[in-house]
Amino acid sequence: MRDALEALEFQRVRQALAERASTLMGREAALRFGPKISLEEALAQQATVAEAVAYSYRLGGIRDLRPALAAAQEGRRLEGIDLLSAAHSLEAASELKHELLKIGERLSALAARIGEHTLFRRRVRECLDDGGNVRDSASPRLREIRSSLSPLRARIQERLYSIMDRQASAIQDRLITIRRDRYVIPVKASFQNQLPGIVLDQSDSGLTVFMEPASIVPLNNQLASLRLEEEAEVNRILFELSSLLASDPELPATLEALVELDLARAAANLAQDWGLTRPRFEPGTYRLLQARHPLIQGAVANDIELTGEHRILLLTGPNMGGKTALLKTLGLAVLMAQSGLFVAAQSAVLDFPTQLFVDIGDEQSLQESLSTFAAHLLRLKEVLTHADSQSLVLIDELGSGTDPEEGAALSQAFLEQLLALGARGLITTHLTPLKAFAQEQPGIRNASMRFDLEKLRPTYHLTVGSPGRSYALSIARRLGFPAEGVKRAEELLGPEGGRVERLLAALEAEREAARSEREKAAAAASQAEALRQKLEERLGELEAQREKLLEEAREKAERVVLEAQQQVRQAREKARAQGQGQALQELLQLRSRYHKAPKGQPPPQPGLQVGAVVEVPDYGKGSIVEIRGSEAVVQMGAVRMSFPLSSLKPKEEEKPKGSGSSRQRSSFDTELNLRGLSVEEALIAVDDYLEEARAVGATPLRLLHGKGTGALRKALREALKRDKRVQSFHDAVPYEGGHGVTVVHLK
């Protein structure tokens, strides 16, 4: 039996999974990914993928640590940059761990297996800088060595510059360079014998030699010795860090957890990219709704079902009609579900078969000199030998490759034994006798792939319950094959074959008519449902709009009440601080603002003109001082207010001359105490006080400001000079306050 994974092209699923992995370890694991041994393992993997779909984590910054770990475990010294990379990867793994510890059950369990690697990470931070170089502070000995190197280099360079200055004529350029790890100076070749030292190199032209002066040799030797000590100490530190990595007991579990997390993330991305669905497992059932081949772009979706009552689906129809693709659709769904992956279907209920038998395509055994038919027979034999009630059998073109009659007989015998074993299967064939057998045999159902005869092309839609036709004669007739040839072919087909084809054609016509009626009924039902939903949505929108308007009205009313209460409080406070006249005016304005005149008021009565005395509802009497369209400005004592003309009533009132003014003045205090106020507060209070006094006709007025420094008296008098309401002002007589009181006469 050909390997089911190879026959169903599962390697392409693995490749797609590997492309979505974040690490090299994950990609390699994806290319080896496959069905689990048990249902429990598949369910666990499926649950991990589901959590990864729900929570999108990343594995950024994590590299493959296996090569470095293997080298360290072999006792080799890792370079600083490799150790730094390993530390960064473990830090990223630790961050991922703490991110996932509270995410789901499976992800948190995997994250808990990631170690902290505290000792290795801390030592790397202490010993290596950001470039992977060993720090001076990595060890006391290294700090001591490097602290000696810098002054020694400075001493060597200072002496070399001194030599060049003394031997300036012999020096090619006044610069210091390094040859063979030793400090040298460029000397003209013609002067090299005049300067004691060792020639370590020369220029390409031969005109310059690079010499180590004799007096520098001991210093260079000392420098070389320190460098060797530095290199040895650096190597020792790198060996120490490599040993820490190699002996880290948490590292194997960390790598395994990272691989599993990477695979889960890749599987989640695959599910999102391909639109896959989480399958459910149920013994003895294969039910896929709107299943499609995940590796075919734009594949047509079909429903596939195998149950205890209908264990085998016999699929017939024309060539290139999609039978093999449907076979692979079911096979791939089973393999992906067994691997813990999601499947390409709208919903999926699948068994977990103990064995999956797949026979797709031609396969000759050249070594054993077997024909295609013989190879098929051997695979069928293997199925009958090993299959049981938990097996799934997928066979393409059953009975092909030999005489049709004998092939049909062998195929029917195979199907009978397969039914007796209780196995489930999806089997394709072109043999007409098998269609009749499936129509009458319990446990097996006919199915076919629809074909558009008008356009001469398959539709790739599965129809269960009736067999399919080959359409050979119909296609020949549509393509203009000579009529005599088609007629002769029908005669050669024989009465039995012609009867079967005519029966299939009649069944297909009835099926198409029924399908058309179902589609019309479904369209009408869908339209009615859409209209119902639209009406419900509109009703919901209207209800929501009504609630919104009511809520807005309630909020507006609350705001108006709060605003009115606030302004009333402010007016009362101002009444206590500045006098009652202005506060009364503001209160009346507030009442007018929030008191709406009732609708349908009668028109204004005659006799309402400027100067007329009127009765104002809720306020009393007043006189009209100005008319503005449909409103009148009414003077009521010290207050002026606007009212609709329609709300005013003319009133004749006879009073003794001056009685009203006397009554107003009698309630007005002609003395204002300003002591204790600042200049700004006093000026504001006096301005309001003068306006109120002018309204009631009170004069003269007394402003009690006290003597003090005289600043308040001076500021008040400056303001009174500019005030057009003031006729004159002067100090009170000595026995009534003198300079501490200003008497004001209004115009």
C-alpha positions in Angstrom: 0.0 0.0 0.0 1.4 3.4 -0.9 2.0 5.6 2.0 -1.3 7.5 2.7 0.6 10.8 3.5 2.4 10.7 0.1 -0.8 9.7 -1.8 -2.8 12.5 -0.3 0.0 15.1 -0.7 0.2 15.8 3.1 3.8 17.0 2.5 2.3 20.2 1.0 0.4 20.8 4.2 3.6 20.3 6.2 5.4 22.8 3.9 2.6 25.4 4.4 3.0 24.8 8.2 6.8 25.2 8.0 6.4 28.5 6.1 4.4 29.9 9.0 6.9 28.8 11.7 9.0 31.5 13.4 12.2 29.5 14.2 14.4 27.1 12.4 13.6 24.5 15.0 9.9 25.0 14.4 10.3 24.7 10.6 12.2 21.5 10.9 9.6 20.1 13.2 6.8 21.2 10.9 8.3 19.2 8.0 8.2 16.1 10.2 4.7 16.9 11.6 2.1 14.2 11.1 -0.8 12.2 12.6 -0.7 11.4 16.3 -0.5 7.9 17.7 -3.7 8.3 19.8 -6.9 10.3 19.9 -5.8 11.8 23.3 -2.6 13.2 21.7 -4.6 14.7 18.7 -7.1 16.3 21.1 -4.3 17.8 23.2 -2.6 19.2 20.1 -6.0 20.5 18.8 -6.7 22.3 22.1 -3.3 23.9 21.9 -3.9 25.2 18.4 -7.4 26.5 19.5 -5.8 28.5 22.3 -3.2 29.8 19.8 -6.0 30.9 17.5 -7.6 32.8 20.4 -4.4 34.5 21.6 -1.9 35.7 19.0 1.6 35.5 20.6 5.0 35.8 18.8 8.3 34.0 19.1 10.4 37.0 18.0 14.1 37.1 18.9 14.5 33.3 19.5 17.2 31.6 17.5 18.2 28.0 17.0 20.3 27.2 20.1 21.0 23.6 19.1 24.3 24.1 17.2 25.7 26.2 20.0 24.5 23.7 22.7 26.0 20.8 20.8 29.4 22.5 20.4 29.4 23.5 24.1 28.5 19.9 25.1 31.4 18.7 23.0 33.7 20.8 25.1 34.4 23.5 22.5 34.7 27.2 23.3 31.9 29.4 21.9 32.6 32.8 20.6 31.3 35.8 22.6 28.8 36.7 19.9 27.4 33.1 20.0 27.1 33.2 23.7 25.4 36.6 23.6 23.0 35.4 21.0 22.1 32.4 23.1 21.5 34.6 26.2 19.3 37.0 24.1 17.2 34.0 22.9 16.8 32.7 26.4 15.7 36.1 27.6 13.1 36.3 24.8 12.0 32.8 25.8 11.6 33.9 29.4 9.6 36.9 28.3 7.3 34.6 26.3 7.0 32.3 29.2 5.7 35.1 31.6 3.4 36.3 28.8 1.7 32.9 28.4 1.6 31.7 32.0 -1.9 33.1 32.4 -3.1 32.3 28.9 -5.3 29.2 28.6 -4.6 25.7 30.0 -2.4 24.3 27.2 -0.3 27.4 26.4 0.3 28.0 30.1 1.4 24.4 30.6 3.9 24.7 27.7 5.1 28.0 28.9 5.8 26.6 32.4 8.3 24.1 30.9 10.5 27.0 29.7 13.3 27.6 32.2 14.7 30.8 33.5 18.4 30.0 32.9 19.2 32.6 35.5 22.9 31.8 36.1 23.9 31.6 32.4 22.0 34.8 31.5 23.5 36.7 34.5 27.1 35.6 33.8 26.7 36.6 30.1 25.5 40.0 31.1 28.4 40.4 33.6 31.1 39.2 31.2 30.1 40.3 27.7 29.2 43.7 26.2 26.7 44.4 23.5 29.2 43.4 20.8 30.0 40.0 22.4 33.4 41.2 23.6 34.6 40.2 27.1 34.4 43.1 29.5 37.3 44.3 31.7 35.2 43.5 34.7 34.7 39.9 33.7 37.4 38.8 36.2 39.9 40.6 38.5 42.8 39.2 36.6 41.5 40.5 33.3 41.0 43.9 34.8 44.6 43.8 36.1 46.0 42.8 32.7 44.1 45.4 30.7 44.9 48.1 33.2 48.6 47.4 32.5 48.2 47.3 28.8 47.0 50.8 28.2 49.9 52.6 30.0 52.4 50.2 28.4 51.1 51.1 24.9 51.3 54.8 25.7 54.9 54.3 26.9 55.9 52.5 23.7 54.3 55.1 21.5 55.9 58.0 23.5 59.3 56.4 23.1 58.8 55.8 19.3 57.8 59.4 18.7 60.9 60.5 20.6 63.1 58.3 18.4 61.4 59.6 15.2 61.9 63.2 16.4 65.7 62.5 17.0 66.1 60.7 13.7 63.8 62.8 11.6 65.9 62.5 8.4 65.7 58.7 8.5 61.9 58.6 9.0 59.6 58.3 6.0 56.4 59.4 7.8 56.0 60.4 11.4 53.5 57.7 12.3 53.4 54.5 14.3 51.9 51.3 12.9 51.8 47.6 13.8 53.4 44.8 12.0 53.3 41.2 13.3 51.5 42.5 16.4 54.4 44.7 17.3 54.7 48.5 17.2 57.0 49.8 14.4 58.0 53.0 12.6 58.4 53.6 8.9 62.1 54.2 8.0 63.6 55.1 4.7 65.3 52.0 3.3 68.5 53.9 2.6 68.8 54.8 6.4 67.9 51.4 7.9 71.5 50.7 8.8 71.8 54.0 10.7 69.0 53.0 13.1 69.5 50.0 15.4 66.5 47.7 15.3 64.7 44.8 13.6 63.1 45.1 10.2 59.6 43.4 10.3 58.2 44.5 7.0 58.7 46.7 4.0 56.5 48.6 1.5 55.6 47.4 -1.9 57.9 49.8 -3.5 60.8 48.8 -1.2 61.5 52.4 -0.4 60.2 52.1 3.2 61.0 49.5 5.8 59.0 49.1 9.1 61.5 48.8 11.9 61.2 47.9 15.5 63.9 50.0 17.2 66.2 48.0 19.5 65.1 50.1 22.6 61.5 49.2 22.0 62.0 45.4 21.7 61.8 44.8 25.5 58.6 46.9 25.7 57.1 45.1 22.8 58.0 41.8 24.3 56.3 42.8 27.5 53.3 43.9 25.6 53.1 40.6 23.7 53.4 38.7 27.0 50.5 40.7 28.5 48.4 40.1 25.3 49.0 36.4 25.7 47.9 36.5 29.3 44.8 38.6 28.2 44.0 36.0 25.5 44.3 33.2 27.9 42.0 34.9 30.5 39.5 35.7 27.8 39.5 32.1 26.6 39.0 30.9 30.2 36.0 33.2 30.6 34.5 32.1 27.3 35.1 28.4 28.3 33.3 29.1 31.6 30.3 30.6 29.8 30.2 27.7 27.3 30.3 25.2 30.1 27.4 27.0 31.8 25.4 26.7 28.6 26.3 23.0 28.1 25.4 22.1 31.7 22.1 24.0 31.9 19.6 21.4 33.1 16.6 23.4 31.9 17.7 23.9 28.3 16.3 20.6 26.7 12.9 21.3 28.2 13.0 24.9 27.0 13.9 23.9 23.5 11.1 21.3 23.3 8.5 23.8 24.7 9.6 26.5 22.2 9.2 24.0 19.3 5.7 23.1 20.4 4.7 26.7 20.9 6.1 27.5 17.4 4.1 24.7 15.9 0.9 25.7 17.6 1.4 29.3 16.4 2.1 28.1 12.9 -1.0 25.9 12.9 -3.1 28.8 14.2 -1.8 31.0 11.4 -2.6 28.2 8.9 -6.1 27.9 10.2 -6.6 31.7 9.9 -5.1 31.9 6.4 -7.0 28.9 5.0 -10.2 29.5 6.8 -10.0 26.1 8.7 -12.4 24.8 11.3 -11.8 22.9 14.5 -13.1 19.3 14.0 -14.9 17.1 16.5 -14.3 13.4 17.0 -17.1 10.9 17.0 -16.6 7.1 16.6 -17.9 5.6 13.4 -18.9 8.9 11.8 -17.5 11.1 9.0 -19.6 14.2 8.5 -18.1 17.2 6.7 -20.2 20.2 5.8 -19.0 22.4 2.9 -15.7 20.6 2.8 -13.1 21.7 0.3 -9.7 20.6 -0.9 -7.3 22.9 1.1 -4.5 22.7 -1.6 -6.7 23.7 -4.5 -7.3 27.4 -5.1 -11.1 28.2 -5.3 -12.1 24.5 -4.7 -15.8 23.8 -4.8 -17.2 22.9 -1.4 -19.3 19.7 -0.9 -21.0 17.8 2.0 -19.5 14.3 2.7 -21.1 11.8 5.1 -20.3 8.2 6.1 -22.3 6.7 8.9 -23.1 3.3 10.4 -26.1 3.0 8.1 -24.3 4.2 5.0 -20.7 3.1 5.5 -19.5 3.3 1.9 -20.1 6.0 -0.7 -19.7 4.8 -4.4 -18.8 7.8 -6.5 -19.3 7.7 -10.3 -19.3 10.2 -13.1 -17.3 11.5 -16.0 -13.5 11.8 -16.1 -12.1 15.1 -14.8 -15.3 15.6 -12.8 -13.6 16.1 -9.4 -14.0 12.5 -8.0 -10.3 12.2 -7.1 -10.3 15.7 -5.6 -13.2 14.8 -3.4 -11.5 11.6 -2.3 -8.4 13.6 -1.3 -10.6 16.2 0.5 -11.9 13.5 2.9 -8.4 11.9 3.3 -6.7 15.2 4.0 -9.4 16.2 6.5 -8.8 13.0 8.4 -5.0 13.3 8.4 -5.1 17.0 9.5 -7.5 16.1 12.3 -5.4 13.2 13.4 -2.4 15.6 13.5 -4.3 18.0 15.8 -4.8 20.6 13.0 -8.0 22.3 11.9 -9.7 21.1 8.7 -11.0 22.8 5.5 -14.8 22.6 6.2 -17.6 24.7 7.6 -18.0 22.0 10.3 -16.4 18.6 10.7 -17.3 15.5 12.7 -14.7 12.7 12.1 -13.7 9.3 13.4 -10.1 8.6 14.5 -9.4 5.6 12.2 -6.8 3.1 13.4 -5.8 2.5 9.7 -6.2 4.7 6.6 -5.9 2.8 3.3 -5.4 4.9 0.2 -5.1 3.7 -3.4 -5.0 6.6 -5.8 -3.4 6.8 -9.3 -1.5 4.3 -11.4 1.4 2.5 -9.8 3.3 -0.3 -11.6 5.8 -2.5 -9.8 8.6 -2.8 -12.4 10.9 -4.7 -10.1 8.2 -7.4 -9.7 7.1 -7.2 -13.3 3.5 -6.3 -12.2 1.0 -4.4 -14.4 -1.1 -1.5 -13.1 -4.0 -3.9 -12.6 -1.9 -6.4 -10.7 -0.6 -3.6 -8.4 -4.2 -2.6 -7.7 -5.1 -6.2 -6.8 -2.2 -6.4 -4.4 -3.4 -3.2 -2.6 -7.0 -4.5 -2.5 -5.7 -7.7 -1.0 -3.8 -5.7 1.7 -7.1 -3.8 2.5 -9.0 -7.0 2.9 -6.3 -8.6 5.0 -5.8 -5.8 7.5 -9.0 -3.6 7.5 -11.5 -3.6 10.4 -14.5 -1.6 11.6 -12.2 1.3 12.6 -10.6 1.6 9.2 -11.1 4.2 6.4 -10.7 3.1 2.8 -10.1 5.5 -0.1 -9.9 3.9 -3.5 -9.8 5.6 -6.8 -11.0 3.9 -10.0 -12.0 0.5 -8.5 -12.0 -2.3 -11.1 -10.1 -0.3 -13.8 -7.2 -1.7 -15.9 -8.8 -5.0 -16.9 -11.8 -6.4 -18.7 -14.9 -4.4 -17.6 -17.0 -7.5 -16.8 -14.4 -9.3 -14.9 -13.3 -6.1 -13.2 -16.9 -5.4 -12.2 -17.2 -8.9 -10.7 -14.0 -8.6 -8.7 -15.0 -5.1 -7.6 -18.4 -6.2 -6.4 -16.8 -9.1 -4.4 -14.4 -6.6 -2.9 -17.2 -4.3 -1.8 -19.2 -7.1 -0.3 -16.2 -8.2 1.9 -15.5 -4.6 2.8 -19.0 -4.2 4.0 -18.7 -7.4 6.0 -15.6 -6.0 7.7 -17.6 -2.9 8.8 -15.0 -0.5 7.3 -15.9 3.0 6.1 -14.9 4.1 2.6 -15.2 6.5 -0.3 -14.7 4.7 -3.6 -14.8 5.9 -7.2 -15.5 3.8 -10.3 -16.7 3.9 -13.9 -18.2 0.4 -13.9 -22.0 0.4 -14.6 -22.8 -2.9 -12.9 -21.4 -1.5 -9.6 -23.9 1.4 -9.8 -26.8 -1.1 -9.9 -25.2 -3.1 -7.0 -24.9 0.0 -4.9 -28.5 1.0 -5.6 -29.8 -2.2 -4.0 -27.1 -3.1 -1.4 -27.6 -1.9 2.2 -24.7 -0.1 3.7 -23.5 1.5 0.4 -24.9 4.5 -1.4 -24.5 5.8 -4.9 -23.2 9.3 -5.5 -22.1 11.3 -8.5 -20.4 14.5 -9.6 -22.7 16.7 -11.6 -21.9 17.6 -15.2 -23.1 20.5 -17.3 -24.0 18.9 -20.6 -24.8 22.3 -22.2 -21.4 23.7 -21.5 -19.6 20.3 -21.6 -17.8 20.9 -18.3 -18.0 19.5 -14.8 -19.5 21.5 -12.0 -17.6 19.6 -9.2 -20.8 19.4 -7.1 -21.5 16.2 -5.3 -25.0 14.6 -5.5 -25.7 11.7 -3.1 -28.4 9.1 -3.8 -28.1 8.5 -7.5 -25.2 7.2 -9.8 -23.5 9.3 -12.4 -23.2 8.8 -16.1 -20.1 8.8 -18.3 -21.8 11.0 -20.9 -19.6 9.5 -23.6 -22.3 9.3 -26.2 -23.9 12.6 -25.2 -20.6 14.4 -25.4 -19.8 12.8 -28.8 -23.1 14.0 -30.1 -22.6 17.5 -28.8 -19.2 17.7 -30.3 -20.5 16.8 -33.7 -19.5 13.2 -34.0 -21.1 11.7 -37.1 -24.7 10.8 -36.2 -24.3 7.4 -37.9 -21.4 6.6 -35.6 -23.3 7.6 -32.5 -26.3 5.6 -33.5 -24.1 2.6 -34.2 -22.5 3.0 -30.8 -25.9 2.9 -29.1 -26.7 -0.3 -31.0 -23.5 -1.9 -30.0 -24.1 -0.9 -26.4 -27.0 -3.4 -26.4 -30.5 -3.2 -25.0 -29.3 -3.7 -21.4 -26.6 -1.0 -21.5 -28.9 1.4 -23.3 -31.7 0.8 -20.8 -29.3 1.6 -17.9 -28.1 4.8 -19.6 -31.7 5.9 -20.4 -32.7 5.1 -16.8 -29.8 7.2 -15.5 -30.7 10.0 -17.9 -34.3 10.0 -16.7 -33.2 9.9 -13.1 -30.9 12.7 -13.7 -33.6 14.8 -15.4 -35.9 14.2 -12.5 -33.1 15.1 -10.0 -32.3 18.3 -11.9 -36.0 19.3 -11.9 -36.3 18.6 -8.2 -33.0 20.5 -7.5 -34.3 23.5 -9.5 -37.5 23.5 -7.5 -35.6 23.3 -4.2 -33.4 26.1 -5.3 -36.4 28.3 -6.1 -38.0 27.4 -2.8 -34.8 28.1 -1.0 -34.4 31.4 -2.8 -37.9 32.4 -1.8 -37.4 31.4 1.8 -34.1 33.2 1.8 -35.7 36.3 0.4 -38.5 36.2 3.0 -36.0 35.6 5.8 -33.9 38.5 4.6 -37.1 40.8 4.5 -38.0 39.6 8.0 -34.5 40.3 9.3 -34.6 43.7 7.6 -37.9 44.6 9.2 -36.7 43.4 12.6 -33.5 45.5 12.2 -35.6 48.5 11.3 -37.9 48.0 14.2 -34.9 47.7 16.4 -33.4 50.9 15.0 -36.6 52.8 15.6 -36.8 51.4 19.2 -33.2 52.4 19.8 -33.8 55.8 18.3 -36.9 56.3 20.6 -34.9 55.3 23.6 -32.1 57.6 22.6 -34.4 60.6 22.2 -36.0 59.9 25.5 -32.6 59.6 27.2 -31.5 62.8 25.5 -34.6 64.6 26.7 -34.1 63.3 30.3 -30.5 64.4 30.2 -31.4 67.9 28.8 -34.1 68.3 31.5 -31.6 67.4 34.2 -29.1 69.8 32.8 -31.7 72.6 32.7 -32.8 71.9 36.3 -29.2 71.8 37.6 -28.3 75.0 35.7 -31.3 76.8 37.1 -30.5 75.7 40.6 -26.9 76.8 40.2 -27.9 80.2 38.9 -30.5 80.7 41.7 -27.8 79.8 44.3 -25.4 82.3 42.7 -28.1 85.0 42.6 -28.9 84.4 46.3 -25.2 84.7 47.2 -24.9 87.9 45.1 -28.0 89.3 46.9 -26.2 88.9 50.2 -23.0 90.4 48.9 -24.2 93.2 46.5 -27.7 94.1 47.4 -31.1 92.8 46.5 -31.9 94.9 43.4 -29.5 93.2 41.0 -30.2 89.8 42.5 -33.9 90.4 42.0 -33.3 91.2 38.4 -31.3 88.0 37.8 -33.9 85.9 39.5 -36.7 87.4 37.4 -34.6 86.7 34.3 -34.1 83.1 35.3 -37.8 82.7 35.9 -38.5 84.2 32.5 -35.9 81.9 30.9 -37.2 78.7 32.3 -40.9 79.6 32.3 -42.3 78.9 28.8 -45.5 80.7 27.8 -48.3 78.3 27.1 -49.1 77.6 23.5 -52.1 79.3 21.9 -51.9 82.6 23.9 -54.4 85.3 22.9 -53.1 88.2 20.8 -51.9 91.4 22.7 -54.7 93.7 23.9 -55.0 97.2 22.6 -53.7 100.1 24.7 -50.2 98.6 25.1 -47.7 101.3 24.2 -44.6 102.9 25.6 -45.5 104.6 29.0 -48.6 102.4 29.6 -49.0 100.9 33.0 -49.6 97.1 32.7 -50.3 94.1 34.9 -47.6 91.4 34.5 -48.8 87.9 35.6 -46.9 86.5 38.5 -44.9 89.7 38.9 -47.3 92.6 39.6 -47.4 96.1 38.0 -45.0 97.9 35.7 -44.7 100.4 32.9 -43.7 99.7 29.3 -40.5 101.5 28.4 -39.8 99.9 25.0 -41.6 97.6 22.5 -39.5 95.1 20.5 -41.7 93.3 18.0 -44.0 90.9 19.9 -42.2 91.7 23.2 -42.2 94.6 25.6 -39.6 95.9 28.0 -41.3 96.6 31.3 -39.9 98.7 34.2 -40.8 97.2 37.6 -39.2 99.3 40.2 -35.4 98.8 39.9 -35.8 95.9 37.4 -36.4 95.8 33.6 -37.7 92.6 32.0 -38.9 91.5 28.6 -42.3 89.9 28.3 -44.5 88.8 25.4 -47.1 91.5 24.6 -49.8 88.9 24.7 -49.1 88.2 28.4 -49.5 91.9 29.5 -52.8 93.6 30.5 -53.2 97.4 30.5 -54.0 98.9 33.9 -54.9 102.4 35.0 -53.4 103.3 38.3 -53.7 106.6 40.1 -51.2 107.4 42.7 -50.3 110.5 44.6 -47.4 112.2 42.9 -44.1 110.9 44.1 -45.7 108.2 46.3 -44.1 105.4 44.3 -40.7 106.9 44.4 -40.9 107.6 48.1 -41.9 104.0 48.7 -39.0 102.7 46.7 -36.5 104.9 48.4 -37.8 104.0 51.8 -36.7 100.4 51.3 -33.3 101.4 49.9 -30.3 101.9 52.2 -28.5 105.2 51.1 -25.3 104.2 52.9 -22.8 101.5 51.6 -20.2 100.1 53.9 -17.0 99.4 51.9 -14.6 98.9 54.9 -12.6 95.7 54.7 -12.9 95.3 50.9 -10.1 95.4 48.4 -10.0 98.2 45.9 -11.3 95.9 43.1 -14.1 94.5 45.3 -15.1 98.0 46.4 -15.2 99.4 42.8 -17.5 96.5 41.7 -19.8 97.0 44.7 -20.0 100.8 44.2 -20.8 100.3 40.5 -23.7 97.9 41.2 -24.8 100.2 44.2 -25.0 103.3 42.0 -27.0 101.5 39.3 -29.5 100.3 41.9 -29.7 103.8 43.6 -30.3 105.4 40.2 -33.1 103.0 39.4 -35.0 103.8 42.6 -34.1 107.5 42.5 -32.1 107.6 45.7 -29.7 110.5 46.3 -27.5 111.6 48.0 -25.5 108.5 48.9 -22.9 107.8 51.6 -19.9 105.6 50.8 -18.2 104.5 54.0 -14.6 103.6 53.1 -12.7 104.7 56.2 -9.5 106.8 56.4 -6.7 104.2 56.6 -3.9 104.8 54.0 -6.3 106.7 51.7 -5.8 104.3 48.8 -9.4 103.2 48.7 -10.7 106.8 49.0 -8.4 107.9 46.2 -9.5 105.0 43.9 -13.2 105.6 44.6 -12.9 109.3 43.7 -11.0 108.6 40.5 -13.9 106.2 39.5 -16.6 108.7 40.5 -15.0 111.4 38.4 -15.4 109.2 35.3 -18.9 108.0 36.1 -21.6 109.8 34.0 -24.2 108.9 36.6 -22.5 111.1 39.3 -23.3 114.8 39.4 -20.9 115.6 42.3 -19.3 114.2 45.4 -17.5 115.5 48.6 -16.4 114.5 52.1 -19.0 114.2 54.8 -19.1 116.8 57.5 -16.6 116.1 60.3 -19.3 115.0 62.8 -20.7 112.5 60.1 -17.4 110.8 59.2 -15.3 113.5 57.5 -12.6 112.1 55.2 -13.8 108.5 56.0 -17.1 109.0 54.1 -17.7 110.2 50.6 -21.1 111.8 49.8 -22.3 111.2 46.2 -25.0 113.2 44.4 -26.5 111.4 41.4 -27.9 113.2 38.3 
